[in-house]
């Protein structure tokens, strides 16, 4: 009987481990996809800031629209070859 119990415990632990491993792998895929999405969204956001500045929007108007600080907007613009006003 002790052997049966020990075998059942091992089988249960193996089964739980397989589920945990599968969940961790799926979570890792979800996190990787989300990170890729953030990178793409950040690039699109920066491109929109640069486009607004190039189309004549003043930095003082871009700041409240984005929620970024004036310095962060300035950094994004400079990184994209746009000198701040």
C-alpha positions, 0 to 999 in steps of 0.5 A: 500500500505504501508503494501505491501511495508513493507512486500516486504522489509521484504521478500527481507531482509530475502531472502538476509540474507539467501543468505548471511548466505549460502555464509558465511557457504560455505566460512567457509567450504572453509577456513577450508579445506584450513587450513587443506591443509596447515597443511598437506603441512607443515608436508610434507615439514618438513618431506622432510627437515628431510629426506634430512638431514638424507640422508646426505644433509647439512643444508647450502644446505637445506636452499636455497632449502626451502627458510627458514632461517637457524634457521627455518631449525634448529628448524624443524630438532631439533623438529624431532630429527635431530641435526644440522651440 
